[in-house]
Amino acid sequence: MSISQYLAFHTLIETGNFTETGLKLNLTQSSISHSINKLEEDLGLSLIIRSRNNIKLTNEGEVVYQYIQNILQQQEQLYSEVANLKKVIGGTIIIGTLPSVSLVLLPKVLAYFEEHHPELDIRLMEGDYDQIEEWIDRDMIDLGFITKPNTKTLEFHSVFTDELVCIMSSNHPLTQKSELQLSLLKNERWIMPSRKTDRDVSKILSDAQIVPNIVYEIAVDQVILTMVNEGLGISILPSSLLVHAPKPLVQKKLSSSYIREVGIAHKRMRHLSPAAKMFIHISQQTAK
């Protein structure tokens, strides 16, 4: 058995079909099929069930897949460690990121590394707060962007702070208010950020004992901006996202300031590679 067979099998399960697997690995479908058949032959097990529409793991295949996934992860760690030993910012780091960070900060950070350290392979996994914390705990990612956690299992490096502001359409009556108190919002129609992608707004309203009239709950920030601009409701979003807001949209600071602290987390006491340390540093410098 070889690493190439493991990679073919793992990629096939991830993509779900031979065509896409061949394209990702720059191999023919027949080569992929041969690798899978040879792997099954070497193991003496049937690993997948082939059908016209998809690929499904057998029970034995489920077990083998987990081991192969671990082997490929260890191989990436080996490459990263070899790069560390050579004092090169290289290898691979996997970053968990929030949609809001992907939109505002991440493109500039990635552009820096492509220009100055093209040998470093940065892979991204976009998710919500719970997913990213779980990925860190399960060692699926090296670093993850989250808001400051209340846990002692994670090491947190602050990157930037972000004020939460209320947004509304330009013809909303509340645009005339010089100071916006949360109590004024209790009867409004709300376009709420999905609870999975944003805990902050739900906490603010809960602390103020406001039960919002949620007309839509949306996971994509850009969609929230557009819907609020059309007068479908109000919302609260981090101010950093509003650089992409439609021009007529009105943003109002709340009478009590609400700040979220965004940073990069990793497992406490985890040894960080030079690449991971530099990624944290460049993210902090870019945010400034």
C-alpha positions as CSV (number, residue, x, y, z in Angstrom):
1,M,0.0,0.0,0.0
2,S,1.2,3.5,-0.8
3,I,0.5,7.1,0.1
4,S,-0.8,7.7,-3.4
5,Q,-3.5,5.0,-2.8
6,Y,-4.4,6.5,0.5
7,L,-4.7,10.0,-1.1
8,A,-6.9,8.6,-4.0
9,F,-9.2,6.9,-1.6
10,H,-9.5,9.9,0.8
11,T,-10.1,12.3,-2.1
12,L,-12.7,10.0,-3.6
13,I,-14.7,9.9,-0.4
14,E,-14.4,13.7,0.0
15,T,-15.5,14.5,-3.6
16,G,-18.0,11.6,-4.0
17,N,-17.1,10.8,-7.6
18,F,-14.3,9.6,-9.7
19,T,-14.3,12.5,-12.2
20,E,-13.7,15.2,-9.6
21,T,-11.2,13.1,-7.9
22,G,-9.2,12.7,-11.1
23,L,-9.4,16.5,-11.7
24,K,-8.1,17.3,-8.2
25,L,-5.3,14.8,-8.4
26,N,-4.5,15.4,-12.1
27,L,-5.0,11.7,-12.8
28,T,-7.3,9.8,-15.2
29,Q,-10.5,8.1,-13.8
30,S,-9.0,4.7,-14.7
31,S,-5.9,5.5,-12.6
32,I,-8.1,6.4,-9.6
33,S,-10.2,3.3,-10.1
34,H,-7.1,1.1,-10.3
35,S,-5.7,2.7,-7.1
36,I,-8.9,2.0,-5.2
37,N,-9.1,-1.6,-6.5
38,K,-5.5,-2.2,-5.6
39,L,-6.1,-0.8,-2.1
40,E,-9.1,-3.1,-1.6
41,E,-7.0,-6.0,-2.9
42,D,-4.1,-5.3,-0.6
43,L,-6.4,-5.0,2.4
44,G,-8.6,-7.9,1.5
45,L,-11.7,-5.7,2.2
46,S,-14.5,-4.1,0.2
47,L,-14.2,-0.3,1.0
48,I,-16.8,1.4,-1.2
49,I,-20.2,0.7,-2.8
50,R,-20.3,2.1,-6.3
51,S,-23.5,3.4,-7.8
52,R,-24.3,5.6,-10.8
53,N,-24.9,8.7,-8.6
54,N,-22.5,8.5,-5.7
55,I,-19.9,6.6,-3.7
56,K,-20.7,5.2,-0.3
57,L,-18.4,3.7,2.3
58,T,-19.0,0.1,3.5
59,N,-18.8,-0.5,7.3
60,E,-15.2,-1.6,6.8
61,G,-14.5,1.4,4.6
62,E,-15.7,3.7,7.4
63,V,-13.0,2.3,9.7
64,V,-10.3,2.3,7.1
65,Y,-11.1,5.9,6.1
66,Q,-10.5,7.2,9.6
67,Y,-7.1,5.6,9.8
68,I,-6.1,6.9,6.3
69,Q,-7.3,10.4,7.3
70,N,-5.0,10.2,10.3
71,I,-2.1,9.0,8.2
72,L,-2.5,11.9,5.7
73,Q,-2.7,14.4,8.5
74,Q,0.5,13.0,10.1
75,Q,2.1,13.3,6.7
76,E,1.2,17.0,6.5
77,Q,2.6,17.4,10.0
78,L,5.8,15.7,9.0
79,Y,6.2,18.1,6.0
80,S,5.5,21.1,8.3
81,E,8.0,19.9,10.9
82,V,10.7,19.3,8.2
83,A,10.1,22.9,7.0
84,N,10.5,24.0,10.6
85,L,13.8,22.2,11.0
86,K,15.0,24.0,7.9
87,K,13.9,27.3,9.4
88,V,11.6,27.9,6.5
89,I,8.1,29.4,6.7
90,G,6.7,26.5,4.7
91,G,4.7,23.3,5.0
92,T,0.9,23.5,5.6
93,I,-1.3,25.3,8.2
94,I,-5.0,24.9,8.4
95,I,-7.0,27.9,9.5
96,G,-10.6,27.9,10.7
97,T,-12.3,31.1,9.9
98,L,-15.6,33.0,10.5
99,P,-17.5,34.4,7.4
100,S,-17.1,37.9,8.7
101,V,-13.3,37.5,9.1
102,S,-13.1,35.9,5.7
103,L,-14.7,39.0,4.2
104,V,-12.8,41.8,6.0
105,L,-9.3,40.6,7.1
106,L,-8.3,37.3,5.6
107,P,-7.8,38.4,1.9
108,K,-5.1,40.9,3.0
109,V,-3.4,38.3,5.2
110,L,-3.4,35.7,2.4
111,A,-2.1,38.2,-0.1
112,Y,0.9,38.9,2.2
113,F,1.8,35.2,2.5
114,E,1.4,34.6,-1.3
115,E,3.8,37.5,-1.9
116,H,6.4,36.8,0.8
117,H,6.1,33.1,1.6
118,P,4.6,31.3,-1.5
119,E,6.1,28.0,-0.2
120,L,3.6,28.0,2.7
121,D,0.3,26.2,1.9
122,I,-2.6,27.8,3.8
123,R,-5.8,25.9,3.8
124,L,-9.1,27.3,5.0
125,M,-12.1,25.8,6.7
126,E,-15.0,28.2,7.1
127,G,-17.5,27.6,9.9
128,D,-19.3,29.0,12.9
129,Y,-18.0,29.5,16.5
130,D,-19.0,26.0,17.7
131,Q,-17.5,24.3,14.7
132,I,-14.2,26.1,14.9
133,E,-13.8,25.4,18.6
134,E,-14.6,21.7,17.9
135,W,-12.1,21.6,15.1
136,I,-9.4,23.0,17.4
137,D,-10.3,20.5,20.1
138,R,-10.1,17.6,17.6
139,D,-6.8,18.8,16.0
140,M,-8.5,19.3,12.6
141,I,-7.1,22.8,12.3
142,D,-4.0,24.6,13.6
143,L,-5.5,28.0,14.3
144,G,-9.1,29.3,14.4
145,F,-10.6,32.8,14.3
146,I,-13.2,33.2,17.1
147,T,-14.4,35.8,19.5
148,K,-12.7,35.7,22.9
149,P,-13.8,32.4,24.5
150,N,-14.7,31.6,28.1
151,T,-12.6,28.5,28.4
152,K,-9.2,27.5,29.8
153,T,-8.6,24.9,27.1
154,L,-7.8,27.5,24.4
155,E,-5.0,30.0,24.0
156,F,-6.4,33.2,22.6
157,H,-4.4,35.9,20.7
158,S,-6.4,39.1,20.2
159,V,-6.4,40.5,16.7
160,F,-8.9,43.3,16.6
161,T,-11.9,44.8,18.5
162,D,-15.1,45.5,16.7
163,E,-18.1,47.7,17.9
164,L,-21.5,46.3,17.3
165,V,-23.9,48.9,15.7
166,C,-27.5,49.0,14.7
167,I,-28.3,49.2,11.0
168,M,-31.5,50.3,9.3
169,S,-32.8,51.6,6.0
170,S,-32.5,55.4,5.3
171,N,-36.3,55.9,5.7
172,H,-36.6,54.2,9.1
173,P,-38.1,56.5,11.8
174,L,-35.3,55.7,14.2
175,T,-32.7,57.4,12.0
176,Q,-33.9,60.7,13.6
177,K,-32.8,59.5,17.0
178,S,-29.5,61.0,18.2
179,E,-29.0,58.3,20.8
180,L,-30.3,54.8,20.2
181,Q,-31.2,52.8,23.3
182,L,-31.9,49.1,23.1
183,S,-35.3,49.6,24.7
184,L,-36.4,51.4,21.5
185,L,-35.8,48.3,19.4
186,K,-38.0,45.8,21.3
187,N,-40.9,46.1,18.8
188,E,-38.9,46.2,15.7
189,R,-38.7,43.6,12.9
190,W,-35.3,41.9,13.1
191,I,-33.1,40.4,10.4
192,M,-31.0,38.3,12.8
193,P,-27.5,36.9,12.2
194,S,-27.7,33.1,12.5
195,R,-27.0,32.0,16.0
196,K,-24.5,29.6,14.7
197,T,-22.4,32.3,13.1
198,D,-22.9,35.1,15.6
199,R,-23.5,34.8,19.3
200,D,-23.0,38.4,20.1
201,V,-26.4,39.9,19.0
202,S,-28.4,37.2,20.8
203,K,-26.5,37.8,24.0
204,I,-26.9,41.6,23.8
205,L,-30.7,41.3,23.4
206,S,-31.0,38.6,26.0
207,D,-29.1,40.7,28.6
208,A,-31.4,43.5,27.8
209,Q,-34.4,41.2,28.3
210,I,-35.6,41.8,24.7
211,V,-37.3,39.0,22.8
212,P,-36.8,40.1,19.2
213,N,-39.5,39.7,16.6
214,I,-37.3,37.8,14.1
215,V,-38.7,37.9,10.6
216,Y,-35.6,36.4,9.0
217,E,-32.5,34.6,10.4
218,I,-29.6,34.8,7.9
219,A,-26.1,33.3,8.0
220,V,-24.6,35.5,5.3
221,D,-23.7,39.1,6.4
222,Q,-24.0,40.6,2.9
223,V,-27.6,39.3,2.6
224,I,-28.5,40.9,6.0
225,L,-27.1,44.2,4.7
226,T,-29.1,44.1,1.5
227,M,-32.4,43.0,3.3
228,V,-32.0,45.8,5.9
229,N,-31.3,48.3,3.1
230,E,-34.6,47.3,1.5
231,G,-36.5,48.1,4.7
232,L,-37.4,44.5,5.7
233,G,-36.2,45.0,9.2
234,I,-33.3,46.2,11.4
235,S,-30.2,44.3,12.6
236,I,-27.0,44.6,14.7
237,L,-23.7,43.8,13.0
238,P,-20.0,44.4,13.7
239,S,-18.9,47.8,12.3
240,S,-16.0,46.3,10.4
241,L,-18.5,44.6,8.0
242,L,-20.1,47.9,7.1
243,V,-17.3,48.9,4.7
244,H,-19.2,46.7,2.3
245,A,-22.7,48.1,3.1
246,P,-24.9,49.7,0.5
247,K,-24.5,53.5,0.7
248,P,-28.1,54.4,1.7
249,L,-27.9,52.1,4.7
250,V,-27.8,53.9,8.1
251,Q,-25.7,52.8,11.0
252,K,-26.4,54.0,14.5
253,K,-24.3,53.6,17.6
254,L,-26.0,52.2,20.6
255,S,-26.2,54.3,23.8
256,S,-24.3,51.6,25.6
257,S,-21.2,50.5,23.7
258,Y,-20.9,46.8,22.8
259,I,-17.5,45.6,21.7
260,R,-16.5,42.1,20.5
261,E,-12.9,41.0,20.6
262,V,-11.9,38.9,17.6
263,G,-8.7,36.8,17.7
264,I,-7.0,33.6,16.9
265,A,-7.2,30.5,19.1
266,H,-5.4,27.3,19.4
267,K,-5.1,24.5,21.9
268,R,-3.4,25.6,25.1
269,M,0.2,24.4,25.4
270,R,0.3,23.3,21.8
271,H,3.6,23.7,20.0
272,L,3.1,26.2,17.2
273,S,5.2,26.1,14.0
274,P,7.0,29.2,12.9
275,A,4.4,29.5,10.1
276,A,1.5,29.4,12.6
277,K,3.3,32.0,14.8
278,M,3.9,34.3,11.8
279,F,0.2,33.9,10.7
280,I,-0.9,35.2,14.1
281,H,1.6,38.1,13.9
282,I,0.7,39.1,10.4
283,S,-3.0,39.0,11.2
284,Q,-2.5,41.3,14.1
285,Q,-0.4,43.7,12.1
286,T,-2.8,43.7,9.2
287,A,-5.7,44.4,11.5
288,K,-3.9,47.5,12.8
